[in-house]
């Protein structure tokens, strides 16, 4: 299956395209905190890799975007699956300004991906 077909398939299954990224992140809930990496990102959620396994449940996520002065804060996310130290999160609640920042970040990711695709010919 071509990358383009996989991209379309991923969007059809999820409703939102997830873009590959590598941002540092932190994940916390009730006194427990872990650091890790955000591996892909969409308006509705992300896939992440943590220094320690993350169990199902709700958590707060801080995403450190290099060109931003402050981390993007996901006020409430829910772990929907986990496999070892990798897990998927659905974003449940963001403050309006954080949602705007996430939308801008996704638009930048779309533009970056389009440019890379165009450069490959």
QUIGIGI-V272636 format. One record per backbone hydrogen bond with DSSP energy under -0.5 kcal/mol. NH is the residue of the N-H (numbers start at 1). CO is the residue of the C=O. If there is no record, write none. Layout:
NH;CO
NH;CO
//
This chain:
6;2
7;3
8;4
9;5
10;6
11;7
12;8
13;9
14;10
15;11
19;41
21;39
23;38
24;64
25;36
26;62
27;34
28;60
29;32
32;29
34;27
36;25
37;49
38;23
39;37
39;47
40;47
41;19
42;45
46;89
47;40
48;87
49;37
50;85
51;35
54;84
55;53
57;79
59;77
60;28
61;74
62;26
63;72
64;24
64;62
65;63
66;64
68;65
72;63
74;61
74;72
75;73
75;93
76;93
77;59
78;90
79;57
80;78
80;88
81;88
83;86
86;83
87;48
88;81
89;46
90;78
91;44
92;76
92;90
93;76
98;95
99;95
100;96
101;97
102;98
103;99
104;100
105;101
106;102
107;103
108;104
109;105
110;106
111;107
112;108
113;109
114;110
115;111
116;112
117;113
118;114
119;115
120;116
121;117
121;118
//
